[in-house]
Amino acid sequence: MTIDEAQSSIDNWIKTVGVRYFNELTNLGILMEEVGELSRLMVRKYGEQSFKESDKNKDLGDEMADVLWVLLCLANQTGINMTEALQKNFEKKNIRDATRHLNNEKLQ
């Protein structure tokens, strides 16, 4: 599935199953909640915190997909084509950071 297809599929799902989009600020809050859930799982899986019983069966990919879902909802609501935005972001990074990381002693 491409990013364009994902945006379109989410839009269709929202309009047929989800009834309507939550407003943008509500979705921003939901995005922060989903990022928090992803963070909690990452900290337990790769960090120093131990798993709580309620976290043991959580799927990292599912948590990432939740974040992506809400982000794409916000893109749909604000008229952002995420394929174009990501392409422009790559261009920006390729210009700004072309040699930046090559000379970073911390990454050697």
N, CA and C of each residue as an Amber inpcrd file, in Angstrom:
protein
   324
   0.8540000  -1.1830000   0.0000000   0.0000000   0.0000000   0.0000000
   0.8960000   1.2410000   0.0000000   0.6310000   2.1590000  -0.9100000
   1.3760000   3.4100000  -0.9520000   0.8150000   4.3750000   0.0910000
   1.5250000   5.4530000   0.3090000   1.0210000   6.4770000   1.2310000
  -0.2740000   7.0710000   0.6810000  -0.3170000   7.3420000  -0.6230000
  -1.5460000   7.8740000  -1.2370000  -2.7180000   6.9180000  -1.0320000
  -2.4660000   5.6260000  -1.2440000  -3.5210000   4.6340000  -1.0490000
  -3.9600000   4.5850000   0.4130000  -3.0090000   4.7110000   1.3130000
  -3.3510000   4.7050000   2.7370000  -4.2140000   5.9100000   3.0860000
  -3.8310000   7.0760000   2.5900000  -4.6430000   8.2680000   2.8650000
  -6.0530000   8.1050000   2.3240000  -6.1590000   7.5850000   1.1270000
  -7.4680000   7.3870000   0.5110000  -8.2850000   6.3430000   1.2680000
  -7.6450000   5.2430000   1.6480000  -8.3490000   4.1830000   2.3800000
  -8.8370000   4.6690000   3.7360000  -8.0110000   5.4440000   4.4110000
  -8.4110000   5.9950000   5.7100000  -9.5810000   6.9490000   5.5300000
  -9.5010000   7.8050000   4.5240000 -10.5960000   8.7410000   4.2650000
 -11.8960000   8.0000000   4.0070000 -11.8240000   6.9470000   3.2000000
 -13.0110000   6.1380000   2.9110000 -13.5360000   5.4790000   4.1850000
 -12.6500000   4.9280000   5.0020000 -13.0670000   4.2690000   6.2460000
 -13.7410000   5.2620000   7.1850000 -13.1110000   6.4200000   7.3310000
 -13.6780000   7.4340000   8.2290000 -15.0880000   7.8180000   7.7800000
 -15.2690000   8.0020000   6.4950000 -16.5520000   8.4810000   5.9700000
 -17.6310000   7.3990000   5.9160000 -17.2320000   6.1220000   5.9340000
 -18.2310000   5.0570000   5.8490000 -18.4340000   4.3170000   7.1620000
 -17.3730000   4.1170000   7.9110000 -17.4640000   3.3750000   9.1710000
 -17.3550000   4.3100000  10.3690000 -16.4380000   5.2310000  10.2960000
 -16.1810000   6.1290000  11.4190000 -17.1220000   7.3080000  11.5080000
 -18.0310000   7.4520000  10.5780000 -19.0470000   8.5030000  10.4840000
 -18.4430000   9.8310000  10.0160000 -17.4600000  10.3530000  10.7500000
 -16.8040000  11.6030000  10.3560000 -15.4740000  11.7020000  11.0950000
 -14.6520000  12.6200000  10.6350000 -13.3930000  12.8850000  11.3230000
 -13.6750000  13.5940000  12.6430000 -12.8890000  13.2770000  13.6730000
 -12.8530000  14.1400000  14.8500000 -12.2510000  15.4570000  14.3890000
 -12.4750000  16.5430000  15.1150000 -11.8650000  17.7890000  14.6640000
 -10.3350000  17.7130000  14.8140000  -9.6710000  18.6340000  14.1710000
  -8.2080000  18.5900000  14.0930000  -7.5440000  18.6070000  15.4620000
  -8.0300000  19.4180000  16.3710000  -7.4060000  19.4650000  17.6960000
  -7.6390000  18.1780000  18.4770000  -8.8150000  17.5840000  18.3240000
  -9.0620000  16.2920000  18.9670000  -8.1140000  15.2520000  18.3910000
  -7.9540000  15.2300000  17.0680000  -7.0340000  14.2650000  16.4610000
  -5.5920000  14.5250000  16.8630000  -5.2160000  15.7810000  17.0580000
  -3.8700000  16.0690000  17.5540000  -3.6840000  15.4620000  18.9400000
  -4.6830000  15.6010000  19.7990000  -4.6220000  14.9830000  21.1260000
  -4.5470000  13.4710000  21.0410000  -5.3210000  12.8800000  20.1370000
  -5.2860000  11.4280000  19.9480000  -3.9120000  10.9960000  19.4430000
  -3.3250000  11.7870000  18.5360000  -1.9810000  11.4790000  18.0430000
  -0.9870000  11.4590000  19.1970000  -1.0780000  12.4170000  20.0840000
  -0.1640000  12.4570000  21.2370000  -0.3730000  11.2380000  22.1350000
  -1.6200000  10.8250000  22.3100000  -1.9040000   9.6120000  23.0870000
  -1.2670000   8.3870000  22.4400000  -1.4210000   8.2800000  21.1240000
  -0.8650000   7.1240000  20.4160000   0.6630000   7.1240000  20.4550000
   1.2710000   8.2950000  20.3250000   2.7290000   8.3880000  20.4420000
   3.1630000   7.9730000  21.8480000   2.3800000   8.3510000  22.8430000
   2.6800000   7.9510000  24.2150000   2.6230000   6.4420000  24.3950000
   1.6400000   5.8090000  23.7800000   1.5360000   4.3470000  23.8630000
   2.7210000   3.6770000  23.1690000   3.1230000   4.2180000  22.0270000
   4.2980000   3.7000000  21.3290000   5.5450000   3.8950000  22.1750000
   5.6710000   5.0550000  22.7590000   6.8250000   5.3550000  23.6100000
   6.8970000   4.3990000  24.7980000   5.7700000   4.1750000  25.4320000
   5.7170000   3.2700000  26.5850000   6.2280000   1.8750000  26.2080000
   5.7890000   1.3730000  25.0590000   6.2120000   0.0500000  24.6240000
   7.6910000   0.0200000  24.2460000   8.1520000   1.0560000  23.5530000
   9.5730000   1.1280000  23.1710000  10.4710000   1.1640000  24.4050000
  10.0700000   1.9430000  25.4060000  10.8630000   2.0630000  26.6370000
  10.9550000   0.7230000  27.3500000   9.8890000  -0.0400000  27.2970000
   9.9050000  -1.3340000  27.9620000  10.6580000  -2.3830000  27.1390000
  10.5410000  -2.3050000  25.8330000  11.1870000  -3.2950000  24.9790000
  12.6780000  -3.0210000  24.8010000  13.0460000  -1.7500000  24.6010000
  14.4360000  -1.4130000  24.3040000  15.1190000  -0.6040000  25.3970000
  14.3430000  -0.0750000  26.3220000  14.9050000   0.7330000  27.4010000
  15.0790000  -0.0830000  28.6630000  15.1400000   0.6110000  29.7460000
  15.4640000  -0.0210000  31.0230000  14.2490000  -0.3520000  31.8730000
  13.0760000   0.0860000  31.4660000  11.8920000  -0.2230000  32.2630000
  11.4300000  -1.6410000  31.9970000  10.8930000  -2.2640000  33.0440000
  10.3630000  -3.6210000  32.8950000   8.9190000  -3.5600000  32.4160000
   8.4830000  -4.6430000  31.8070000   7.1110000  -4.7310000  31.3120000
   6.1380000  -4.8570000  32.4700000   5.0250000  -4.1610000  32.3560000
   3.8870000  -4.3900000  33.2400000   3.0570000  -5.4660000  32.5670000
   2.2730000  -6.1470000  33.3190000   1.4490000  -7.2250000  32.7760000
   0.5950000  -6.7330000  31.6050000   0.0630000  -5.5150000  31.7230000
  -0.8240000  -4.9800000  30.6860000  -0.0840000  -4.6380000  29.3910000
   1.2410000  -4.5660000  29.4350000   2.0300000  -4.2190000  28.2500000
   2.5870000  -5.4320000  27.5250000   2.5470000  -6.5900000  28.1320000
   3.2590000  -7.7570000  27.6130000   2.7700000  -8.2440000  26.2590000
   1.5060000  -8.0910000  25.9520000   0.9750000  -8.6040000  24.6900000
   0.8020000  -7.5260000  23.6210000   1.3370000  -6.3390000  23.8810000
   1.2150000  -5.2450000  22.9100000   2.1650000  -5.4830000  21.7460000
   1.7170000  -5.1050000  20.5630000   2.4890000  -5.2940000  19.3420000
   3.0650000  -3.9560000  18.8850000   4.3800000  -3.8950000  18.7330000
   5.0580000  -2.6630000  18.3610000   4.5730000  -2.1390000  17.0040000
   4.4290000  -3.0220000  16.0290000   3.9470000  -2.6120000  14.7140000
   2.5460000  -2.0290000  14.7760000   1.6860000  -2.6160000  15.5930000
   0.3240000  -2.1130000  15.7500000   0.3300000  -0.7130000  16.3520000
   1.2080000  -0.4970000  17.3260000   1.3040000   0.8280000  17.9500000
   1.8060000   1.8600000  16.9420000   2.7680000   1.4740000  16.1040000
   3.2610000   2.3850000  15.0710000   2.1670000   2.6820000  14.0500000
   1.3910000   1.6720000  13.7000000   0.2940000   1.8530000  12.7490000
  -0.7680000   2.7910000  13.3120000  -1.0150000   2.7230000  14.6150000
  -1.9670000   3.6480000  15.2340000  -1.4960000   5.0940000  15.0650000
  -0.1980000   5.3200000  15.2740000   0.3650000   6.6650000  15.1080000
   0.2010000   7.1170000  13.6510000   0.5530000   6.2380000  12.7170000
   0.4600000   6.5710000  11.2990000  -0.9830000   6.8570000  10.8970000
  -1.9060000   6.0710000  11.4000000  -3.3330000   6.2480000  11.0860000
  -3.7780000   7.6670000  11.4390000  -3.5060000   8.0800000  12.6620000
  -3.9800000   9.3970000  13.0990000  -3.2290000  10.5090000  12.3620000
  -1.9410000  10.3160000  12.1040000  -1.1910000  11.3000000  11.3440000
  -1.7900000  11.4710000   9.9440000  -2.1490000  10.3630000   9.3080000
  -2.7570000  10.4410000   7.9810000  -4.1630000  11.0490000   8.0400000
  -4.8790000  10.8190000   9.1260000  -6.1620000  11.5120000   9.3160000
  -5.9480000  13.0220000   9.3280000  -4.9590000  13.4650000  10.0860000
  -4.6690000  14.9000000  10.1570000  -4.2410000  15.4490000   8.8040000
  -3.4700000  14.6680000   8.0700000  -3.0710000  15.0970000   6.7230000
  -4.3030000  15.2530000   5.8370000  -5.1990000  14.2830000   5.8850000
  -6.4360000  14.3730000   5.0980000  -7.2390000  15.6110000   5.4730000
  -7.3600000  15.8550000   6.7530000  -8.1710000  16.9690000   7.2210000
  -7.5900000  18.3220000   6.8360000  -6.2780000  18.4040000   6.7260000
  -5.6280000  19.6840000   6.4650000  -5.1910000  19.8300000   5.0090000
  -5.5730000  18.8520000   4.1730000  -5.2770000  18.9400000   2.7520000
  -3.8270000  18.6830000   2.3870000  -3.1260000  17.9310000   3.2120000
  -1.7180000  17.6200000   2.9550000  -1.6110000  16.2780000   2.2380000
  -0.9370000  16.2800000   1.1000000  -0.6130000  15.0360000   0.4100000
   0.7050000  14.5580000   1.0090000   0.6570000  13.4970000   1.7880000
   1.8430000  13.0560000   2.5190000   2.9360000  12.4980000   1.6120000
   2.5910000  11.9720000   0.4500000   3.6200000  11.5320000  -0.4940000
   4.4490000  12.7310000  -0.9360000   3.7680000  13.8000000  -1.3340000
   4.4720000  15.0160000  -1.7490000   5.2560000  15.6190000  -0.5920000
   4.6500000  15.6440000   0.5820000   5.3240000  16.2260000   1.7470000
   6.5800000  15.4440000   2.0970000   6.5050000  14.1210000   2.0180000
   7.6660000  13.2960000   2.3350000   8.7570000  13.4680000   1.2880000
   8.3650000  13.5670000   0.0230000   9.3540000  13.7950000  -1.0330000
  10.0780000  15.1200000  -0.8320000   9.3390000  16.1670000  -0.4920000
   9.9460000  17.4750000  -0.2220000  10.8520000  17.3930000   0.9970000
  10.4610000  16.6070000   1.9790000  11.2630000  16.4580000   3.1900000
  12.5900000  15.7710000   2.8790000  12.5530000  14.7530000   2.0130000
  13.7850000  14.1020000   1.5780000  14.6960000  15.1080000   0.8770000
  14.1180000  15.9200000  -0.0060000  14.9040000  16.9270000  -0.7180000
  15.5710000  17.8790000   0.2650000  14.8040000  18.3480000   1.2460000
  15.3380000  19.2570000   2.2620000  16.4870000  18.5980000   3.0120000
  16.2960000  17.3700000   3.4410000  17.3290000  16.6730000   4.1950000
  18.5650000  16.4060000   3.3390000  18.3640000  16.0850000   2.0570000
  19.4970000  15.8190000   1.1870000  20.3370000  17.0660000   0.9400000
  19.6960000  18.2260000   0.9650000  20.4380000  19.4760000   0.7960000
  21.0700000  19.8880000   2.1280000  20.2860000  19.9570000   3.1650000
  20.7490000  20.4430000   4.4590000  21.7350000  19.4910000   5.1190000
  21.4870000  18.1920000   4.9850000  22.2640000  17.2110000   5.7430000
  23.1670000  16.3460000   4.8670000  23.4960000  16.8180000   3.6740000
  24.2680000  16.0040000   2.7290000  25.5600000  15.4710000   3.3370000
  26.2560000  16.2820000   4.1060000  27.5190000  15.8250000   4.7200000
  27.4980000  15.9330000   6.2350000  26.4560000  16.4740000   6.7710000
  26.3690000  16.7290000   8.2170000  26.6740000  15.4870000   9.0570000
  26.0840000  14.3750000   8.7280000  26.2400000  13.1780000   9.5470000
  27.5360000  12.4410000   9.2570000  28.0940000  12.6560000   8.0680000
  29.3670000  12.0250000   7.7260000  30.4800000  12.5180000   8.6350000
  30.3760000  13.7650000   9.0780000  31.4150000  14.3640000   9.8980000
  31.0980000  14.3440000  11.3910000  30.0760000  13.6130000  11.7610000
  29.6600000  13.5490000  13.1660000  30.4550000  12.4320000  13.8520000
  31.3890000  12.8330000  14.7160000  32.2270000  11.8540000  15.4080000
  31.4220000  10.8870000  16.2640000  30.2590000  11.3050000  16.7200000
  29.4230000  10.4600000  17.5660000  28.8740000   9.2630000  16.7820000
  28.8340000   9.3770000  15.4520000  28.2690000   8.3040000  14.6290000
  29.3450000   7.4060000  14.0340000  30.5770000   7.7000000  14.3030000
  31.6760000   6.9100000  13.7300000  31.8970000   5.6410000  14.5210000
